[in-house]
């Protein structure tokens, strides 16, 4: 496919007609609203009716259901989601008519240049939580930010908001080098591990991508990096831009946690910046990794001139993003939680946090996400899943892949003592119902549709 020759910024003016293919997607819907707010004439299409589609129509945006070249009408440009390929009739129709086609990351990149501050939060994991924490802080500071998160934040009742302040906060994903289309003035790197190995060759390839991302920051901006993460530190080696570090452990970091205590698994600590007290934080989300995420969000607030009070207030009201250790209900005296963890590092953080809580047994119903990731990180998944008292394994969630490698969750189950393999989500729910006991912690875990097994279980109560 031909890449458009015109810089997307040229189209950011009132009256321009733009068509969004896949307009109902999590990062397309806010994009439609932002473009509408800039005075563009927005239209789009999606594969099915949804609340999102109905919401967009209520704003006066026409949305067609189904994809067809006729939907383009007299659009001057097309923006597509990553899931829409060149053989889609709207894309091939646009190319045939010479209408330029852009990726949504290119559109966000152009939009963020309109803001004085573009806070881009990246990392192999922790992005959604940290972006959500930063949103709470900037809202507490009444900075009226524009926000784009890859999950649902209860405070916003969605994954985004369109503000009128001078700051845009974006969760920034490395997959397919998407974040290299961005223009961060503050780039946060939480951690860098081997992931998305269907796209990246290996860890050094991933680090190279994060290095290029940090390199996008102008001299007036900031690169904020987790000093406790070897991959993150390796990825900013040799950068000409000075780096601002945060750490739970290292006294030499620019921003660090001091006087750390835990209450019911939730951290309470002082944030010290360059040796001076900045804020006292009492988190309402559990786990050591969330202290690190909070330090990242606090560091970003500090370099952008926000008060420590806004950090304290914002984080006090943060109870987690949707599908991040989210309480779903109880079944026969067992607590049921759901979590999006789908990488061994995330599983480790989740299960060690769970072990620190006062439950009798940890039952982890895990659905691996993609065949390539399961194969590439097989030994790591086996090791982490052994942290649960009982592992219940759902079949692998395909996402965008075909199972060309012939791998199954049943192979994981064979390597984990006492693990139970289930070929369907109904079987997962039945298994959980059979083994649940009072004071158990039942976790449904994965980036696919495993949360449905927890919902099926609770429906039996």
Secondary structure, 3 states (H helix, E strand, C coil): CCCCCCCHHHHCCCCCEEEEECCCCCCHHHHHHHHHHCCCEEEEEECCCCHHHHHHHHCCCEEEECCCHHHHCCCCEEEECCCCCCCCHHHHHHHHCCCEEEEHHHHHHHHHCCCCEEEEEECCCCHHHHHHHHHHHHHHCCCCCEEEEEEEECCCCEEEECCCCCEEEEECCCHHHHHHHCCCCEEEECCCCCCCCCCCCCHHHHHHHHHHHHCCCCCCCEEEEECCCHHHHHHCCCCCCCEEEEECCCCCCCEEEEEEEEECCEEEEEEEECCEEEEEEEEEEECHHHHHHHHHHHHHHHHCCCCHHHHHHHHHCCCCCCCCCEEEEEECCEEEEEECCCCHHHHHHHHHHHHCCCCCEEEEEEEEECHHHHHHCHHHHHHHHCCCCEEEEEEEECCCCCCCCCCCHHHHHHHCCCCEEECCHHHHHHHHHHHCCCCEEEEEECCCCCHHHHHHHHHCC
